[in-house]
Amino acid sequence: MTAPPRLPPGSLLGRHGLLAPTASVYVSPVCLGGMNFGEAWRGRPGACSKETCFEILDYRHEQGGNFIHTDVPPPLSYLTIYQDEEFEQWIGEWLSSHDVRDEMVLSTKSSSGYKVNSAPSKIQSNVGGDGGWWRWRRR
């Protein structure tokens, strides 16, 4: 099966490449991280209003960006629920209001339980993706 035809890129963000040899997903060369998008943690990483966040997402999409990361990588993955999940809610609103969900690739929650900072309502033993990394790191 061949890849679908792609439009010539309008910017460097539009030069999509294969995410992984077995993934069959094409993404922009730079992934947008969302740790600073939100207002809940004004004193820690800083605040970024919903309006500003949407302006950034609009511009990035216009430039061909399609890859968004909504989780904190190790060794900070204990901060999985940064900005009290505001960015995740906002990205959902932005995707819905712009009807571009099929154009975007989201990377999220691979390193710890979904809601590590709240009382568990479900068993979360096997939802982490890099538990082996932590075991190796602690040796």
Short mmCIF file of the C-alpha atoms (twelve columns), coordinates in Angstrom:
data_MODEL
# 
_entry.id   MODEL 
# 
loop_
_atom_site.group_PDB 
_atom_site.id 
_atom_site.type_symbol 
_atom_site.label_atom_id 
_atom_site.label_alt_id 
_atom_site.label_comp_id 
_atom_site.label_asym_id 
_atom_site.label_seq_id 
_atom_site.Cartn_x 
_atom_site.Cartn_y 
_atom_site.Cartn_z 
_atom_site.pdbx_PDB_model_num 
ATOM 1   C CA . MET A 1   0.000   0.000  0.000  1 
ATOM 2   C CA . THR A 2   1.372   3.401  -0.913 1 
ATOM 3   C CA . ALA A 3   1.046   6.575  1.094  1 
ATOM 4   C CA . PRO A 4   -1.742  8.958  0.081  1 
ATOM 5   C CA . PRO A 5   -0.673  11.962 -2.009 1 
ATOM 6   C CA . ARG A 6   0.325   14.958 0.080  1 
ATOM 7   C CA . LEU A 7   0.172   18.645 -0.719 1 
ATOM 8   C CA . PRO A 8   3.511   20.430 -1.049 1 
ATOM 9   C CA . PRO A 9   4.412   21.921 2.335  1 
ATOM 10  C CA . GLY A 10  3.749   25.599 2.920  1 
ATOM 11  C CA . SER A 11  6.363   25.649 5.682  1 
ATOM 12  C CA . LEU A 12  8.869   23.331 7.322  1 
ATOM 13  C CA . LEU A 13  6.132   22.105 9.684  1 
ATOM 14  C CA . GLY A 14  4.315   20.795 6.636  1 
ATOM 15  C CA . ARG A 15  7.162   18.414 5.746  1 
ATOM 16  C CA . HIS A 16  5.612   15.408 7.410  1 
ATOM 17  C CA . GLY A 17  7.633   12.269 7.934  1 
ATOM 18  C CA . LEU A 18  6.908   8.744  9.068  1 
ATOM 19  C CA . LEU A 19  6.553   8.575  12.869 1 
ATOM 20  C CA . ALA A 20  7.906   5.011  13.058 1 
ATOM 21  C CA . PRO A 21  8.535   2.227  10.527 1 
ATOM 22  C CA . THR A 22  5.559   0.214  11.775 1 
ATOM 23  C CA . ALA A 23  3.226   3.105  12.626 1 
ATOM 24  C CA . SER A 24  2.090   4.280  9.166  1 
ATOM 25  C CA . VAL A 25  1.471   7.722  10.640 1 
ATOM 26  C CA . TYR A 26  2.941   10.890 9.126  1 
ATOM 27  C CA . VAL A 27  3.708   13.766 11.485 1 
ATOM 28  C CA . SER A 28  5.283   17.208 11.412 1 
ATOM 29  C CA . PRO A 29  9.010   17.278 12.237 1 
ATOM 30  C CA . VAL A 30  8.458   19.095 15.540 1 
ATOM 31  C CA . CYS A 31  5.911   18.008 18.128 1 
ATOM 32  C CA . LEU A 32  4.079   20.746 20.055 1 
ATOM 33  C CA . GLY A 33  4.249   20.084 23.809 1 
ATOM 34  C CA . GLY A 34  1.383   21.356 25.912 1 
ATOM 35  C CA . MET A 35  2.860   21.531 29.410 1 
ATOM 36  C CA . ASN A 36  2.647   25.332 29.566 1 
ATOM 37  C CA . PHE A 37  -0.836  25.651 28.081 1 
ATOM 38  C CA . GLY A 38  -3.255  26.421 30.899 1 
ATOM 39  C CA . GLU A 39  -3.787  28.775 33.790 1 
ATOM 40  C CA . ALA A 40  -3.990  26.388 36.749 1 
ATOM 41  C CA . TRP A 41  -0.254  26.443 37.497 1 
ATOM 42  C CA . ARG A 42  0.438   30.158 37.192 1 
ATOM 43  C CA . GLY A 43  3.392   29.996 39.585 1 
ATOM 44  C CA . ARG A 44  5.144   26.873 38.265 1 
ATOM 45  C CA . PRO A 45  5.707   26.724 34.506 1 
ATOM 46  C CA . GLY A 46  3.627   29.866 34.011 1 
ATOM 47  C CA . ALA A 47  0.216   30.552 32.556 1 
ATOM 48  C CA . CYS A 48  -0.993  30.603 28.978 1 
ATOM 49  C CA . SER A 49  -4.608  31.637 28.437 1 
ATOM 50  C CA . LYS A 50  -7.095  29.626 26.419 1 
ATOM 51  C CA . GLU A 51  -7.242  32.410 23.831 1 
ATOM 52  C CA . THR A 52  -3.452  32.387 23.394 1 
ATOM 53  C CA . CYS A 53  -3.405  28.595 23.285 1 
ATOM 54  C CA . PHE A 54  -6.016  28.589 20.493 1 
ATOM 55  C CA . GLU A 55  -4.040  31.240 18.567 1 
ATOM 56  C CA . ILE A 56  -0.912  29.076 18.786 1 
ATOM 57  C CA . LEU A 57  -2.833  25.979 17.687 1 
ATOM 58  C CA . ASP A 58  -4.424  27.913 14.799 1 
ATOM 59  C CA . TYR A 59  -1.058  29.201 13.583 1 
ATOM 60  C CA . ARG A 60  0.603   25.820 13.938 1 
ATOM 61  C CA . HIS A 61  -2.188  24.132 11.966 1 
ATOM 62  C CA . GLU A 62  -2.003  26.791 9.230  1 
ATOM 63  C CA . GLN A 63  1.740   26.077 8.939  1 
ATOM 64  C CA . GLY A 64  1.133   22.335 8.550  1 
ATOM 65  C CA . GLY A 65  1.826   21.185 12.114 1 
ATOM 66  C CA . ASN A 66  -0.155  18.086 13.008 1 
ATOM 67  C CA . PHE A 67  1.682   16.513 15.981 1 
ATOM 68  C CA . ILE A 68  0.739   17.441 19.577 1 
ATOM 69  C CA . HIS A 69  2.082   15.960 22.808 1 
ATOM 70  C CA . THR A 70  -0.024  16.223 25.959 1 
ATOM 71  C CA . ASP A 71  2.120   14.415 28.515 1 
ATOM 72  C CA . VAL A 72  5.323   15.095 30.401 1 
ATOM 73  C CA . PRO A 73  8.241   12.789 29.478 1 
ATOM 74  C CA . PRO A 74  10.312  10.873 32.033 1 
ATOM 75  C CA . PRO A 75  11.830  11.675 34.449 1 
ATOM 76  C CA . LEU A 76  9.035   14.212 35.099 1 
ATOM 77  C CA . SER A 77  6.173   11.836 34.303 1 
ATOM 78  C CA . TYR A 78  4.921   11.973 37.880 1 
ATOM 79  C CA . LEU A 79  3.596   15.393 36.763 1 
ATOM 80  C CA . THR A 80  1.232   13.679 34.334 1 
ATOM 81  C CA . ILE A 81  -1.682  15.882 35.300 1 
ATOM 82  C CA . TYR A 82  -0.008  19.225 34.639 1 
ATOM 83  C CA . GLN A 83  -2.084  22.397 34.468 1 
ATOM 84  C CA . ASP A 84  -4.860  20.285 36.082 1 
ATOM 85  C CA . GLU A 85  -5.707  18.822 32.656 1 
ATOM 86  C CA . GLU A 86  -6.659  22.206 31.181 1 
ATOM 87  C CA . PHE A 87  -4.639  21.714 27.992 1 
ATOM 88  C CA . GLU A 88  -6.203  18.326 27.330 1 
ATOM 89  C CA . GLN A 89  -9.659  19.881 27.672 1 
ATOM 90  C CA . TRP A 90  -8.681  22.837 25.503 1 
ATOM 91  C CA . ILE A 91  -7.156  20.697 22.762 1 
ATOM 92  C CA . GLY A 92  -10.407 18.709 22.669 1 
ATOM 93  C CA . GLU A 93  -12.407 21.924 22.331 1 
ATOM 94  C CA . TRP A 94  -10.057 23.246 19.652 1 
ATOM 95  C CA . LEU A 95  -10.193 20.002 17.665 1 
ATOM 96  C CA . SER A 96  -14.012 19.967 17.847 1 
ATOM 97  C CA . SER A 97  -14.488 23.632 16.987 1 
ATOM 98  C CA . HIS A 98  -12.127 23.438 13.991 1 
ATOM 99  C CA . ASP A 99  -13.212 19.978 12.793 1 
ATOM 100 C CA . VAL A 100 -9.590  18.908 12.249 1 
ATOM 101 C CA . ARG A 101 -9.354  15.811 14.457 1 
ATOM 102 C CA . ASP A 102 -8.669  13.560 11.465 1 
ATOM 103 C CA . GLU A 103 -5.698  15.752 10.499 1 
ATOM 104 C CA . MET A 104 -3.974  15.698 13.899 1 
ATOM 105 C CA . VAL A 105 -1.848  13.140 15.758 1 
ATOM 106 C CA . LEU A 106 -1.929  13.193 19.567 1 
ATOM 107 C CA . SER A 107 0.745   11.671 21.759 1 
ATOM 108 C CA . THR A 108 -0.350  11.192 25.350 1 
ATOM 109 C CA . LYS A 109 -0.174  9.368  28.669 1 
ATOM 110 C CA . SER A 110 2.368   6.648  28.125 1 
ATOM 111 C CA . SER A 111 4.307   6.747  31.344 1 
ATOM 112 C CA . SER A 112 1.962   6.557  34.322 1 
ATOM 113 C CA . GLY A 113 -1.615  6.006  35.392 1 
ATOM 114 C CA . TYR A 114 -4.259  8.218  33.829 1 
ATOM 115 C CA . LYS A 115 -5.154  10.023 37.048 1 
ATOM 116 C CA . VAL A 116 -2.172  9.572  39.320 1 
ATOM 117 C CA . ASN A 117 -2.981  12.604 41.467 1 
ATOM 118 C CA . SER A 118 -6.558  11.637 42.336 1 
ATOM 119 C CA . ALA A 119 -8.113  8.798  44.301 1 
ATOM 120 C CA . PRO A 120 -8.085  5.704  42.091 1 
ATOM 121 C CA . SER A 121 -11.485 4.647  40.815 1 
ATOM 122 C CA . LYS A 122 -10.047 1.875  38.632 1 
ATOM 123 C CA . ILE A 123 -7.124  -0.490 38.763 1 
ATOM 124 C CA . GLN A 124 -4.250  1.233  36.966 1 
ATOM 125 C CA . SER A 125 -1.446  -1.320 37.328 1 
ATOM 126 C CA . ASN A 126 -0.879  -1.833 33.612 1 
ATOM 127 C CA . VAL A 127 -1.576  1.547  32.066 1 
ATOM 128 C CA . GLY A 128 2.023   2.776  32.270 1 
ATOM 129 C CA . GLY A 129 4.144   2.460  29.172 1 
ATOM 130 C CA . ASP A 130 7.653   2.844  30.532 1 
ATOM 131 C CA . GLY A 131 7.560   1.072  33.885 1 
ATOM 132 C CA . GLY A 132 10.654  -0.862 32.858 1 
ATOM 133 C CA . TRP A 133 12.531  2.409  32.473 1 
ATOM 134 C CA . TRP A 134 11.750  3.319  36.081 1 
ATOM 135 C CA . ARG A 135 12.821  -0.098 37.401 1 
ATOM 136 C CA . TRP A 136 16.089  0.147  35.485 1 
ATOM 137 C CA . ARG A 137 16.649  3.743  36.626 1 
ATOM 138 C CA . ARG A 138 16.202  2.891  40.321 1 
ATOM 139 C CA . ARG A 139 18.981  0.257  40.367 1 
# 
